[in-house]
Amino acid sequence: MPIIVTLDVMLARRKMRARDLAQRIDMSETNLSLLRSGKVKGVRFDTIEKLCRELDCRPGDLLDFEAD
């Protein structure tokens, strides 16, 4: 898939654990793990907004595009 989720990079930069982020944005750890691994087919804008607010970043910091 050409869309790459770079959420792990942002977590490392913010020195935050995924478990803590999941609690802060009211998301299950399982769903956050699926998002981090790129195994989801879509993400709601409100979820991206919560991630960006908590990680103090922009949507482009969480997602990347790699052409085939």
Residue pairs with C-beta under 8 A, 6 or more apart in sequence:
1 38
2 65
2 66
2 67
2 68
3 38
3 63
3 64
3 65
4 38
4 63
4 64
4 65
4 66
5 35
5 36
5 37
5 38
5 62
5 63
6 61
6 62
6 63
6 64
7 35
7 36
7 51
7 62
8 36
9 61
10 55
10 57
10 61
10 62
11 17
11 18
11 21
11 55
14 55
14 56
16 55
18 29
18 32
18 33
18 36
19 29
21 27
21 32
21 51
21 54
21 55
22 28
22 29
22 31
22 32
24 54
25 47
25 50
25 51
25 54
26 50
27 47
27 50
34 40
35 43
35 47
48 59
48 62
51 57
51 62
52 58
52 59
52 61
52 62
55 61
55 62
